[in-house]
Amino acid sequence: MSAITFDTHKFIRKLEEAGFDPRQAEAVAAACREAQGEAELATKRDIERLEAKLETRFERQEGELRLNRWRLGLMLAGVVSLILKAFS
């Protein structure tokens, strides 16, 4: 997973504007940074890569299903022709 950018300086300033003292604001920012580092968040790019992989896999599966339908049809035609030959 990719890293998410986080402007800690701006975050600390917002906390200080809201009434936190500088030490509290820095502690909260550090805790948020650590929590963010531990979280495995998917970025938009991660999701796009996954979608591309899934699309490729689904296309391959569709091709295999089409081939199996043809095989099944040929086998069924062979069995029917053998049955018809046996009763003729």
C-alpha positions in Angstrom: 0.0 0.0 0.0 1.1 3.5 -0.7 1.8 6.1 2.0 -0.8 8.9 2.6 0.7 12.4 2.9 -0.1 14.3 6.0 0.9 17.9 6.8 1.7 17.7 10.5 2.7 21.3 10.8 -0.7 22.5 9.5 -2.4 20.0 11.8 -0.5 21.2 14.8 -1.4 24.9 14.0 -5.1 24.0 13.7 -5.0 22.2 17.1 -3.2 25.2 18.7 -5.9 27.5 17.1 -8.5 25.3 18.7 -7.0 25.8 22.2 -4.4 23.0 22.5 -1.1 24.0 24.0 1.9 23.3 21.7 3.0 20.1 23.6 -0.6 18.6 23.4 -0.9 19.5 19.7 2.5 17.8 18.9 1.5 14.7 20.9 -1.8 14.4 19.1 -0.1 14.9 15.7 2.5 12.2 16.6 -0.3 9.8 17.7 -2.2 10.5 14.4 1.0 9.9 12.4 1.7 6.6 14.2 -1.9 5.4 13.8 -1.9 6.3 10.1 1.4 4.4 9.7 -0.2 1.3 11.2 -3.4 1.5 9.2 -3.3 -0.2 5.8 -5.3 2.2 3.7 -5.8 1.7 0.0 -5.1 4.7 -2.2 -7.0 5.4 -5.4 -4.0 4.1 -7.4 -4.1 0.9 -5.3 -7.7 0.4 -6.2 -7.2 1.1 -9.9 -4.4 -1.5 -10.0 -6.6 -4.1 -8.3 -9.4 -3.3 -10.7 -7.1 -3.8 -13.7 -5.9 -7.2 -12.4 -9.5 -8.3 -11.7 -10.6 -7.2 -15.2 -7.7 -9.2 -16.8 -8.6 -12.2 -14.7 -12.3 -12.0 -15.6 -11.5 -11.7 -19.3 -9.4 -14.8 -19.1 -12.2 -16.7 -17.2 -14.7 -15.6 -19.9 -12.5 -17.0 -22.6 -12.1 -20.3 -20.8 -15.9 -20.5 -20.2 -16.5 -19.9 -23.9 -14.0 -22.7 -24.8 -15.6 -25.1 -22.4 -19.1 -24.4 -23.8 -17.8 -25.3 -27.3 -16.2 -28.5 -25.9 -19.4 -29.5 -24.1 -21.4 -28.8 -27.3 -19.1 -31.0 -29.3 -19.2 -33.8 -26.7 -23.0 -33.6 -26.5 -23.2 -33.8 -30.3 -20.9 -36.8 -30.3 -23.0 -38.6 -27.7 -26.2 -37.8 -29.5 -24.8 -39.1 -32.8 -23.7 -42.3 -31.1 -27.2 -42.8 -29.6 -28.9 -42.1 -32.9 -26.5 -44.6 -34.6 -27.2 -47.2 -32.0 -31.0 -47.0 -32.6 -30.9 -46.7 -36.4 
